[in-house]
Amino acid sequence: MAETTSLHGVFIEVQGFGVLIQGTPAIGKSELALELITRGHRLIADDIVDFYRISPERIEGRCPALLQDFLEVRGLGILNIRALFGDNSVKPTKPLDLMIQLELADMLNPQTLDRLNAKTQHERVLEVNIPKVVIPIAAGRNISVLVEVAVRNHILLLRGVNATQQFSKRQKQIMQKESKKAISSKTSSKKTSRKSG
């Protein structure tokens, strides 16, 4: 018997990766999922997702039978995604690769947001650490594009490519060069003053 748990959110396949989108009610999870589906990604489950631990480091998400193919969107009601977009728009199961937490931007403390923090956040699900990204929601932000880029960045991280670390390394190298130039300039100015004295 596999370990199992159920989580609230929308589970969707984005660029081949299983992504669980979470957030407070009415924040726009289902609308985001609908936009991702129109962009060619696939729905696995809306509202409730059943997760099973299928190996020591792997979790699989499945849609409860009652909810299969359905997505509830405020203002539109319950939509049959398979009927609307075809068989390729839905999938019954998918391993969980990434969690995305939607947060209202005005509820986040700007001082706690470290833009150069290279550490990846994780959430523990069935004793497995799942990478997690927090995306602030604000008017005018294209959240579907941000989710796609979050998945692409996750793929790069899996390959050992960390843009934050690359930027920090480059910044450090430039600062060291500038520091050496300043020291060299001071040394040459001292030599010039000694000669003139």
N, C-alpha and C positions, 0 to 999 in steps of 0.2 A: 504494500500500500504506500503510494507516494504521499509525502507531506503536502498539504494543501492549505490555501488561504484565499479569501476574496477581497479585492480592493475596489474602491470607487474610482472612476475615471473613464477615459476613452482610450482604448487600446487600438493602435493603428500601425500598419506596416509602412514605414517611410524609407525609401531607397533600400529596401531589403532588410531593414532593421525593425525589430519590435519596439515601439515607443509607447509608453503609458503616459498620457497627458492628464495631470491632476490640477485641482484648484477649487476654490470655494464655489458653491452653487451660483449660477447665473454669470460667471466670469467669462463664459464664451467657449467652453471646451468643445461642445457639439458643433458650433458654428465653425470653429477652427478645423475640426475633423472633416466637416462637409467641404470646406475649401481645399483641404489636402486631398480629399477624394477626387474633386474636380481637377486637381493637378496630376492625377494618375496614381495616387497612393491607395492603399487598401484598408478597409475597415475590418477589424477583428471583433471588437465588442464595445458597446456603449453602456455607460452607467455602472455595471458590475462586471468585473473580470475575475474568473477563477484561475488561480495560479497553482501549478504543480511543480514540485522539485523533481526533475527527471534525471539529474546527475548531481554530484557534489557541488559543482559550480554552475549549474544550468537550471533555469526556471522557464516553464512554458505556460503561456497564457491561453485560456480557452473561453469562448463565449458560451454562457448558459443557453441551453436549447431554446428557452422561451424568447430570448432576445436576439437570436441569430438573424442577421441581415437588417435589423432595425436600428435606426438612429433617431432620437427625439431632439427636435430643434424648436426652441421657443418661437411661437408665431406661425410655425408651419405644422407643428404636431409631430406625429410619428411617421417617419419616412422609411420605405422599403428600398434600401440602397442597391440591392441586387436588381430589383425591377427597374429602378431609375437609371443605373449606370452599367449594368451587365454583370456577368459572372466574375469577371476579373477585378471587380471593385471590392470584393469581400474575400475573407479567408477565415477558416474555422479556428486555426491555432497558429501560434508564433512564439518562439523564445523571446523572453524579455531582455532587451539589450540596454535600454536607456529610459530614464524617467525624466519628464519635464513638468516642473511645477510652475503654474501661472500665478503671478502675484500682482495685485494692483500697485502701480508704481508709487502712488501717493501714500501707500501703507508701508513702504520700505524706507528704512532709515538710510539716507544717502551716505552717512558717515560709515555705515557697515559694509558698503559696497566697495571692495578693493578691486579696481580694474586691472591691476597687475598681479593679482593673486594666481599663482600657477597651480595651486592645489585643486584637484578635482573633488567635487562633493559626491557623496555616496549615500544611499539609503539601504538599510538591511531588510531584505525580504526572504523569508524562509531560510534565514542564516546565510544568505548569499548577498554580498555587496553589489549593488546595482548603481552604476554611474548616474548622477542626477544633475540637471541644469535648471536654474531658476530664471525664468524670463519675466521681467517687469512688463505689465500691460498698461499702455497709455494710448490716448487718442492719436491716430495717425501712424501707429507702428504696424508694419506688415508682419503679423505673427506667424503666418504660414511660411513665409520666407525665412524667418528667424528659426523656426523649427527645422526646416530643411537644412539650413546652414549648421545648426547645432548637431544634426546627425552627421553631416559631412566632416565637421570638426572632430566628432567622436571617432570617426573612421581614421582620421589622421593621427589622433592620439593613440589609437590601437597600433598604428604603424610606427609609433615613436616620434611623431612630428608634433611638437608643442609650440604654437606660435607665440605664446606669452613668454616662454623660456627663451625662444629665439630673439624676441624683441629685447628682453632684459639683458641678454648676453651682448647684443649689438650696442645697447645703451652703455653698458659697462665698458666695452672696448673703446667707444668714442670718448667717454669721460676720462679713461686712462690716457688716451692720446692727448687730450686737451691738457691734462695735468702734467704730462711729460713736456709738452710745448711750453707751458707756463714756467716750469722749473728751468728749462733750457734758456728761456728768454731772460729770466732773473739772473742766471749764472753769467750769461754773456753781457748783460748790462753792468754787472758787478766788475767784470774783467775790464770793460771799457772805462768805467769810472776810476779804476785803479791806475790804468795807463795814463789817463788824462791828469790824475793827481801826481 
